[in-house]
Amino acid sequence: MFDGLHDIDWSSMDHAYGSAEEVPALLPAFRSPDAEERRKAFSRFHGAVHHQGDVYPCTAATVPFLFELAEDAATPDRAAVVDLLVSIGRIAVDRCEEQYAHASGHAEAAALMRERADKIVELASDSDPRVRRAAVRGVGLFVDDAERAAALLRDRLSAESGVVHRLLVVETMATLALRLPAVAGEAMRWFDALAAEPTLDPRTRLAAVVHRARCSPHDIAEDVVPAAIGLLRETARSTVPAGTWADPPSRTPAAAAADDVPAQVTAAFEDLDRHGRVHAPTTELLRTFHEVLEGRLPQRTVLLAEQLRDPDPGTRLDALRMTAEFMKSWRGDHAVLIGLVAGQLGVTDPEVAAEAAAVLEACHPLAEPAREALAAQVAAQRTEHGPDVWAAPRPHVRRAHQEAVRALARLGDARALPSLLTALDSGVDSWRAVEVARALPQAAGDLVPRLRAHLRHIDLTGQWVEMSANALLSAVAALGDPAAVPDVAGVLEGAVRHERGSVTRSALAALKAFGPGAAPALPVVRALTTGTDAHVGPAAVAALWAIGGDREEVMPLLLELLDESMSFRVRDAADVLGEIGPPAAAALPRLRELSTHADEWVRVHCAAAVWDIAGETEAGAVLDVLLQAWTRNSSTAGRVVTCLRRMGPAAAPALPHLRAHLAVARRDWFLGVGRDEELQRDVRAAVERITSVTV
């Protein structure tokens, strides 16, 4: 085995992290009798040689040796090897025609997989069910004899009894039909026959319905979703033991458990691990169905509603995550789904209840219909588990309460306050409370003294201090109590002393938010306006203007920033000049010039400043800049729309753009649900302001 492995010049090739010279040691480790050694080898291979699914020349060079491992019965984790092979091949086939593909990586790996199609066929019929499960997708990807592949898949469906294996066979037939149109007609007839066969199990029939739609996404009949829902109801009457289809739970990533990693990072790793799990055998099939249905939002809403009503907790758990993804990706009236999610808050399964609360927290701009359900659940949890339920020892109970409290707080509901105060007083997961405290300005009297205490205990020498410090500074700034100014100023001085640029900028932003109330901090702010940190200087100038309001002092600093080569410094200066307004007229010539800058963001910020300073006389030129930037780069929408709103009737030519934006159903992935909802409100407000005068 491994003949020729050391004849390859691995050092001449690279993987994601440098030289590929380690690869010859990884492959034999896949055969180690030590399970931990094998785990580490697979982890390193996936992390470096097949990093994020990419295929490098060194990845392609491993394919023949991976086949040797897959065919050798003595290989301990043959299924994992086959799964790796199919993953490499799938990515290679998908990308070998792309402009930026590795010429001797993707193309070579794709060719090697197709040359060994017979081996894939053999592995798809292997005696080990795990190997068959890993290999079957390869039949649809790498076998070019369409009739042979289709016949094999029909035979495999008859031979397989496991639900996941059967679903994979049906999925692979669709993959084959999409890749080789010669077999498409036969595949569609096969799907129709499977879907109509009453003696078949409902999950296989559902797979046939879904993958027929996948093969013809533009020709989905009105009865397809109702048919799928009927089959879902049939599946609910017959459970499948997890041991017959589910993989063992993945291990928590090592980085998440390290002692020096902050709680926020640990929680992020836990979320990644949690969202990577699947709790029902039909989950991936239903994900595929939602992808096929795409913008058919009413049908998808009905389908998700059915999933959320399923009696199986695992199915509902996965449905909750799909619902969150749907609401984060698509605009519309999601009140029905929010109501169904809220209905899961009080269920007996604590993991489902926790996930429901997490969905409402993540989608809080849409969660108003769930307000009373959240408040009732928070109160019930405190009654059942005591006032310290925020720190409950049972992880799911703890998470369910914390997420419900956070979702309620995001809605600005003071009924979340008792648990937030418990968190801040005890220090247990206090960072979770800090993140939402800003939404309760009416409770500033209770929150600000506690946040100030946390600010005073910040260790600015700590490795990960930025996360905690920036969140605390943002919270006290949002709550707006100038009593916090001395503590913010203290953090600012410490951040400067310890060269914590991110914390310095956050402290300056907080002081800016306090405005004239932060006057005691003016000396330290003033000193930073001419500092060496490229980001700190503009932030200090902005704070200086907000606190001191001395135009004669800040104008020279701002004009100097306008001549900088670093775009972000120009943008920041333009924003402050816009805040100053007409008295900043001395900057107009330079701002007009910068409105033709190569950087779209510079153009937008400077054009907005021109409007704020000069007004209607500049309306035409400003509109041209703003609308061209919005058309070319959708991520500028927020900045553009806020300026259009200020322009009012002068922005009448922008009405088609504004209305077109509101007509788009898909959210901008760059924004996320919160900022997208805010943008929609701003667009509607701009339209109203313009039309209330012009119509």
Disulfide bonds with the S-S distance in Angstrom:
none
